[in-house]
Amino acid sequence: MGGRCNKSGATCSSSCYSVGSNSKAGDMGGRQHVHLLFLAAVVLLASATTVYNLIHRRSWPVYLVDYACFRPASIYRFSKARFVEQAHLSPFLDASTVRFIERMVETSGIGDETYVPPPITYVPSCCAALDEARGEVELVLFSAIDDLLAKTRVDVVRAVGALVVNCSGFSPSPAIADMIVNRYGLRDDVRVVNLSGMGCSAGPISVGLSVGLAASLLQVMPWGSHALVVSTETIGPNYYAGNKRSMQLTNILFRMGGAAALLSTSGLGARFRLLHVARTITASDDRTYRCVFQEEDDDGIEGATLSKDLMAVAGHALRTNITAIAPLVFPVSELHKLSLAARKVLRGLGRRNIEPYIPDFRKAFEHFCVHAGGPADSDQVDPARPQPVGRARRAVAHDAH
């Protein structure tokens, strides 16, 4: 009995031990299962958070760290008197064209401190060859970039992750962007964009891309990355040697120049934060599309025609652009006045004596960058504004250039 009891007890003991062992294994398996479920939930939550952040995260602010403009040497200076003298000495220009150039030089706002590349100083002036045009680009852009790097003391190889280049009238191969990459030894993963054929708008667009193109590039790069934006227009390869007046205007108005700007998503040491960009595209309108048109004249000489509609087109685009950006920058008080003025206009449809309300832009902007067209463009926006006369008006245009 006792033996059976012992046997039974042993059996019971063995049985109990066996049951106890199965219970612990079950607990461990359950815990592992819970751990796996927990890890899966964490991974799923992290993935969902990442996707949400990618879709809904606010973009990083973009800052203008600093900029530099091309400062030409005095040997490239081209005074008004010298320009007129060149016209008189040219065997390609007839007397009426020379008189037109003389008149336009005096009224255009061009000063005596403007600069041109060497081919235009030749007698007679001529269109630059490919090597000369490439030399002009290198002179202007490399000088501006060197000055910018000296001011910012940035390691261009390590810091610059994106490069945006703009030159409207000259698009060689290799591209101008490649010339810069080669000169400064930029890293092999740098993001490069080369703009051409976009005229006066390309410079602002390049920077506008900081909340557009250059900044779109910065948004997909690590925080604190830098984008280098450079802009110029070549004068030498676009010189017009014919007698069509609308094509001679580019020779009279355009001069050598360029700028380089360094953008970053880090505000450390930055001069400005870029807030808003409003771009107005009007190329769908035929009159706008052809207001600046590169073509050949009747003698087969290539140049760019500036149509008589240019100022009206520019004024319309500027008014449209101001309308788009006003709600983003004006204080509430000014927006309220605009709203009241709009209601008056709507109530008084058909009346001619309702004066439009002109907002006070000084309440939204501290500085204004005037288009190279100077007062002519501004006049199209507000023809009724007081006009400076004589030398004062020319000085405004000169500053704009």
C-alpha positions as CSV (number, residue, x, y, z in Angstrom):
1,M,0.0,0.0,0.0
2,G,2.7,2.3,1.0
3,G,4.7,1.1,-2.0
4,R,1.8,1.8,-4.2
5,C,1.4,5.0,-2.4
6,N,5.1,5.7,-3.0
7,K,4.7,4.5,-6.5
8,S,1.5,6.4,-6.9
9,G,3.2,9.4,-5.1
10,A,6.1,9.0,-7.4
11,T,3.8,8.8,-10.3
12,C,1.9,11.8,-9.0
13,S,5.1,13.6,-8.4
14,S,6.2,12.7,-11.8
15,S,2.9,13.7,-13.3
16,C,2.9,16.9,-11.4
17,Y,6.4,17.7,-12.6
18,S,5.4,16.9,-16.1
19,V,2.3,19.2,-15.8
20,G,4.4,21.9,-14.2
21,S,6.9,21.7,-17.1
22,N,4.2,22.1,-19.7
23,S,2.7,25.1,-17.9
24,K,6.0,27.0,-17.9
25,A,6.6,26.2,-21.6
26,G,3.1,27.5,-22.3
27,D,3.8,30.7,-20.4
28,M,7.0,31.3,-22.3
29,G,5.3,30.7,-25.6
30,G,2.6,33.0,-24.7
31,R,5.0,35.7,-23.7
32,Q,7.0,35.3,-26.9
33,H,3.7,35.6,-28.8
34,V,2.8,38.8,-27.0
35,H,6.3,40.2,-27.6
36,L,6.0,39.5,-31.3
37,L,2.6,41.1,-31.4
38,F,4.0,44.1,-29.5
39,L,7.0,44.4,-31.9
40,A,4.7,44.1,-34.9
41,A,2.5,46.9,-33.5
42,V,5.6,49.1,-32.8
43,V,6.9,48.6,-36.4
44,L,3.4,49.2,-37.8
45,L,3.0,52.3,-35.8
46,A,6.5,53.6,-36.8
47,S,5.7,52.9,-40.4
48,A,2.4,54.6,-40.2
49,T,4.0,57.6,-38.5
50,T,6.7,57.8,-41.1
51,V,4.2,57.7,-43.9
52,Y,2.1,60.3,-42.2
53,N,5.1,62.6,-41.7
54,L,6.1,62.2,-45.3
55,I,2.6,63.2,-46.4
56,H,1.6,65.8,-43.9
57,R,4.9,67.1,-42.5
58,R,5.4,70.8,-42.9
59,S,8.3,71.7,-45.1
60,W,11.5,73.1,-43.6
61,P,11.9,76.8,-43.8
62,V,14.4,78.0,-46.3
63,Y,16.9,80.7,-45.6
64,L,19.1,82.9,-47.8
65,V,22.5,82.5,-46.1
66,D,24.2,85.2,-48.2
67,Y,24.7,86.3,-51.8
68,A,27.3,88.0,-54.0
69,C,27.1,89.9,-57.2
70,F,29.7,90.1,-60.0
71,R,31.9,93.1,-59.7
72,P,33.6,93.7,-63.1
73,A,37.0,95.3,-63.5
74,S,37.2,98.7,-65.0
75,I,38.6,97.4,-68.2
76,Y,35.1,96.1,-69.1
77,R,33.4,99.5,-68.5
78,F,31.4,100.8,-71.5
79,S,30.2,104.4,-71.3
80,K,27.3,105.8,-73.3
81,A,29.7,108.0,-75.3
82,R,31.8,104.9,-76.3
83,F,28.6,103.0,-77.2
84,V,27.5,105.7,-79.5
85,E,31.0,106.0,-81.0
86,Q,31.0,102.3,-81.7
87,A,27.7,102.7,-83.5
88,H,29.1,105.4,-85.7
89,L,32.1,103.3,-86.6
90,S,30.2,100.2,-87.4
91,P,30.0,99.4,-91.2
92,F,26.8,97.4,-90.6
93,L,24.6,100.1,-89.3
94,D,22.9,102.7,-91.4
95,A,22.4,106.4,-90.4
96,S,18.8,106.0,-89.2
97,T,19.8,103.1,-86.9
98,V,22.7,105.1,-85.5
99,R,20.3,108.1,-84.7
100,F,17.9,105.6,-83.1
101,I,20.7,104.2,-80.9
102,E,21.8,107.7,-79.8
103,R,18.2,108.6,-78.8
104,M,17.6,105.4,-77.0
105,V,20.9,105.5,-75.1
106,E,19.9,108.9,-73.7
107,T,16.4,108.0,-72.6
108,S,16.9,104.3,-71.5
109,G,18.4,105.0,-68.1
110,I,21.7,103.3,-68.9
111,G,24.5,105.0,-67.1
112,D,28.3,105.3,-67.7
113,E,29.1,102.6,-65.1
114,T,27.9,99.6,-67.1
115,Y,30.0,96.8,-68.4
116,V,30.2,94.6,-71.5
117,P,32.4,91.6,-72.6
118,P,35.4,92.2,-74.9
119,P,33.7,91.2,-78.2
120,I,31.3,94.2,-78.0
121,T,34.3,96.6,-77.5
122,Y,35.8,95.5,-80.8
123,V,35.6,97.9,-83.8
124,P,33.2,97.0,-85.2
125,S,31.3,95.2,-82.4
126,C,30.6,91.6,-83.1
127,C,28.8,88.6,-81.8
128,A,31.0,86.5,-79.5
129,A,32.4,83.2,-80.7
130,L,31.8,80.0,-78.6
131,D,35.0,80.2,-76.7
132,E,34.5,83.9,-75.9
133,A,30.9,83.3,-74.8
134,R,32.1,80.5,-72.5
135,G,34.8,82.8,-71.2
136,E,32.2,85.4,-70.4
137,V,30.2,82.9,-68.4
138,E,33.2,81.8,-66.5
139,L,34.3,85.3,-65.7
140,V,30.9,86.4,-64.3
141,L,29.8,83.2,-62.5
142,F,33.1,82.1,-61.1
143,S,33.9,85.6,-59.8
144,A,30.5,85.8,-58.1
145,I,30.8,82.3,-56.6
146,D,34.3,83.0,-55.3
147,D,33.1,86.1,-53.6
148,L,30.2,84.2,-52.1
149,L,32.3,81.4,-50.7
150,A,34.8,84.0,-49.3
151,K,31.9,85.7,-47.5
152,T,30.2,82.6,-46.1
153,R,33.4,80.5,-45.6
154,V,31.4,77.4,-46.5
155,D,33.2,74.2,-47.6
156,V,31.6,74.1,-51.1
157,V,32.4,70.4,-51.6
158,R,30.9,69.1,-48.4
159,A,28.1,71.6,-47.9
160,V,26.5,72.1,-51.3
161,G,24.1,69.4,-52.1
162,A,22.1,71.1,-54.9
163,L,23.0,73.5,-57.7
164,V,20.6,75.6,-59.8
165,V,22.0,77.5,-62.7
166,N,20.2,80.1,-64.9
167,C,21.4,81.6,-68.2
168,S,18.7,82.3,-70.7
169,G,20.5,83.0,-74.0
170,F,23.5,80.7,-73.9
171,S,23.2,76.9,-73.4
172,P,26.5,75.2,-74.3
173,S,27.5,71.6,-74.0
174,P,28.8,70.7,-71.4
175,A,26.2,72.7,-69.6
176,I,27.0,75.8,-67.5
177,A,26.1,73.8,-64.4
178,D,28.7,71.2,-65.4
179,M,31.3,73.9,-65.7
180,I,30.7,74.9,-62.1
181,V,30.7,71.3,-60.9
182,N,34.0,70.8,-62.6
183,R,35.6,74.1,-61.5
184,Y,34.7,73.6,-57.8
185,G,34.9,69.8,-57.6
186,L,31.4,69.3,-56.3
187,R,30.6,65.9,-55.0
188,D,29.2,63.2,-57.3
189,D,25.7,63.1,-55.7
190,V,25.0,66.9,-56.0
191,R,21.6,67.6,-57.5
192,V,21.9,69.8,-60.6
193,V,19.3,71.8,-62.5
194,N,20.2,74.0,-65.5
195,L,17.7,76.6,-66.7
196,S,17.8,78.3,-70.1
197,G,15.5,80.3,-72.4
198,M,13.4,81.7,-69.5
199,G,14.4,85.4,-69.9
200,C,14.1,87.9,-67.0
201,S,11.9,85.5,-64.9
202,A,14.5,82.8,-64.6
203,G,16.6,84.5,-61.8
204,P,13.6,84.9,-59.4
205,I,12.4,81.5,-60.5
206,S,15.7,79.9,-59.5
207,V,15.5,81.4,-56.1
208,G,11.7,81.0,-56.0
209,L,12.5,77.4,-56.4
210,S,13.8,77.7,-52.9
211,V,10.2,77.6,-52.0
212,G,9.9,76.0,-55.4
213,L,12.8,74.4,-57.3
214,A,16.0,74.9,-55.2
215,A,13.9,74.5,-52.0
216,S,12.1,71.5,-53.3
217,L,15.6,70.0,-53.6
218,L,16.4,71.1,-50.1
219,Q,13.3,69.5,-48.7
220,V,14.4,66.0,-49.8
221,M,17.9,66.5,-48.5
222,P,19.1,66.3,-44.8
223,W,18.3,69.3,-42.7
224,G,21.0,71.9,-42.9
225,S,21.9,71.1,-46.5
226,H,22.9,74.0,-48.8
227,A,21.8,74.9,-52.4
228,L,23.9,77.1,-54.6
229,V,21.8,79.3,-57.0
230,V,23.7,81.2,-59.8
231,S,22.1,83.4,-62.4
232,T,23.5,85.4,-65.3
233,E,22.8,86.5,-68.9
234,T,25.4,86.4,-71.6
235,I,25.7,89.5,-73.7
236,G,28.5,88.6,-76.2
237,P,26.8,85.7,-78.1
238,N,23.5,87.6,-78.3
239,Y,24.8,90.8,-79.8
240,Y,22.7,91.9,-82.8
241,A,24.5,93.5,-85.7
242,G,21.5,94.4,-87.9
243,N,19.3,97.5,-88.5
244,K,15.9,96.3,-87.1
245,R,15.1,98.7,-84.3
246,S,13.1,96.3,-82.1
247,M,16.1,94.0,-82.2
248,Q,18.7,96.7,-81.5
249,L,17.0,97.3,-78.1
250,T,18.7,94.3,-76.5
251,N,22.1,95.8,-77.4
252,I,21.1,99.1,-75.7
253,L,19.5,97.8,-72.6
254,F,21.4,94.6,-71.6
255,R,24.8,94.6,-69.9
256,M,27.1,92.1,-68.3
257,G,26.3,90.8,-64.8
258,G,25.5,87.9,-62.6
259,A,24.9,86.8,-59.0
260,A,25.3,83.8,-56.7
261,A,23.2,82.9,-53.7
262,L,23.6,80.3,-51.0
263,L,20.3,78.8,-49.6
264,S,19.9,76.4,-46.7
265,T,17.3,74.9,-44.4
266,S,19.4,75.9,-41.4
267,G,19.0,79.5,-40.3
268,L,22.4,79.6,-38.6
269,G,24.1,82.8,-39.8
270,A,21.4,83.4,-42.4
271,R,20.5,86.9,-43.6
272,F,16.9,86.3,-44.7
273,R,14.2,83.7,-44.4
274,L,12.3,83.1,-47.7
275,L,8.6,83.2,-47.0
276,H,6.4,83.4,-50.1
277,V,6.8,82.9,-53.8
278,A,4.0,83.7,-56.2
279,R,4.7,83.0,-59.9
280,T,2.5,84.2,-62.7
281,I,2.7,82.4,-66.1
282,T,1.2,84.2,-69.0
283,A,2.8,82.3,-72.0
284,S,-0.7,81.0,-73.1
285,D,-1.5,84.4,-74.4
286,D,0.0,84.9,-77.9
287,R,0.8,88.6,-77.4
288,T,2.7,87.7,-74.2
289,Y,4.4,84.7,-75.9
290,R,5.9,86.9,-78.6
291,C,6.8,90.0,-76.6
292,V,10.5,88.8,-76.4
293,F,11.2,86.5,-79.3
294,Q,14.5,85.2,-80.6
295,E,14.5,85.2,-84.4
296,E,16.3,86.3,-87.6
297,D,15.6,89.6,-89.3
298,D,14.9,90.0,-93.0
299,D,18.7,89.8,-93.7
300,G,19.1,86.5,-91.8
301,I,20.8,88.2,-88.8
302,E,19.9,86.6,-85.5
303,G,18.7,88.6,-82.5
304,A,15.9,89.0,-80.0
305,T,12.9,91.2,-80.8
306,L,11.4,93.3,-78.0
307,S,7.8,94.0,-79.1
308,K,5.9,97.2,-78.5
309,D,3.6,95.3,-76.3
310,L,6.3,94.4,-73.8
311,M,5.6,97.1,-71.2
312,A,1.8,96.4,-71.3
313,V,2.4,92.7,-70.9
314,A,4.9,93.2,-68.1
315,G,2.6,95.5,-66.3
316,H,-0.3,93.1,-66.6
317,A,1.8,90.2,-65.3
318,L,3.0,92.3,-62.4
319,R,-0.5,93.4,-61.4
320,T,-1.6,89.7,-61.5
321,N,1.3,88.7,-59.5
322,I,0.7,91.4,-56.9
323,T,-2.9,90.3,-56.6
324,A,-1.8,86.7,-55.9
325,I,0.8,87.6,-53.3
326,A,-1.1,90.4,-51.5
327,P,-3.2,88.1,-49.2
328,L,-0.1,86.4,-48.1
329,V,1.8,89.5,-47.0
330,F,-0.5,92.3,-46.2
331,P,-1.6,92.9,-42.5
332,V,-5.2,92.4,-41.6
333,S,-5.9,96.2,-41.5
334,E,-4.8,96.6,-45.2
335,L,-6.7,93.5,-46.2
336,H,-9.8,94.9,-44.5
337,K,-9.5,98.1,-46.5
338,L,-9.1,96.1,-49.7
339,S,-12.2,94.2,-48.8
340,L,-14.2,97.4,-48.3
341,A,-12.9,98.8,-51.6
342,A,-14.0,95.6,-53.4
343,R,-17.5,95.9,-51.9
344,K,-17.8,99.5,-53.1
345,V,-16.8,98.5,-56.6
346,L,-19.3,95.6,-56.7
347,R,-22.1,97.9,-55.4
348,G,-21.2,100.6,-57.9
349,L,-20.9,98.6,-61.0
350,G,-21.5,100.8,-64.0
351,R,-20.3,103.9,-62.3
352,R,-17.2,105.6,-63.6
353,N,-16.3,107.8,-60.6
354,I,-15.2,105.1,-58.2
355,E,-11.6,105.4,-57.5
356,P,-9.7,102.2,-57.0
357,Y,-8.0,101.7,-53.6
358,I,-4.2,101.5,-53.9
359,P,-2.8,99.5,-51.0
360,D,0.2,100.8,-49.0
361,F,2.9,98.3,-49.9
362,R,5.2,99.8,-47.3
363,K,3.1,98.0,-44.6
364,A,4.1,94.7,-46.1
365,F,7.6,95.3,-47.6
366,E,10.7,97.1,-46.3
367,H,12.7,96.8,-49.6
368,F,11.7,96.6,-53.2
369,C,13.7,95.0,-56.0
370,V,12.7,96.8,-59.2
371,H,12.7,95.0,-62.5
372,A,15.4,95.9,-65.0
373,G,12.7,97.6,-67.0
374,G,12.7,100.2,-64.2
375,P,10.1,102.9,-64.2
376,A,8.6,101.8,-67.5
377,D,7.3,98.6,-65.8
378,S,6.1,100.5,-62.7
379,D,4.2,103.0,-64.9
380,Q,2.2,100.2,-66.3
381,V,1.1,99.1,-62.8
382,D,0.2,102.6,-61.7
383,P,0.2,105.2,-64.5
384,A,-1.2,107.9,-62.2
385,R,1.7,107.9,-59.8
386,P,3.9,111.0,-59.7
387,Q,6.8,110.7,-62.2
388,P,10.3,111.8,-61.5
389,V,11.7,113.9,-64.3
390,G,15.0,114.4,-66.1
391,R,18.0,113.1,-64.3
392,A,16.0,111.8,-61.3
393,R,14.0,109.5,-63.5
394,R,17.1,108.3,-65.3
395,A,18.7,107.6,-61.9
396,V,15.8,105.3,-60.9
397,A,16.3,103.3,-64.1
398,H,20.1,103.2,-63.6
399,D,19.7,101.8,-60.1
400,A,17.3,99.2,-61.5
401,H,20.0,98.0,-63.9
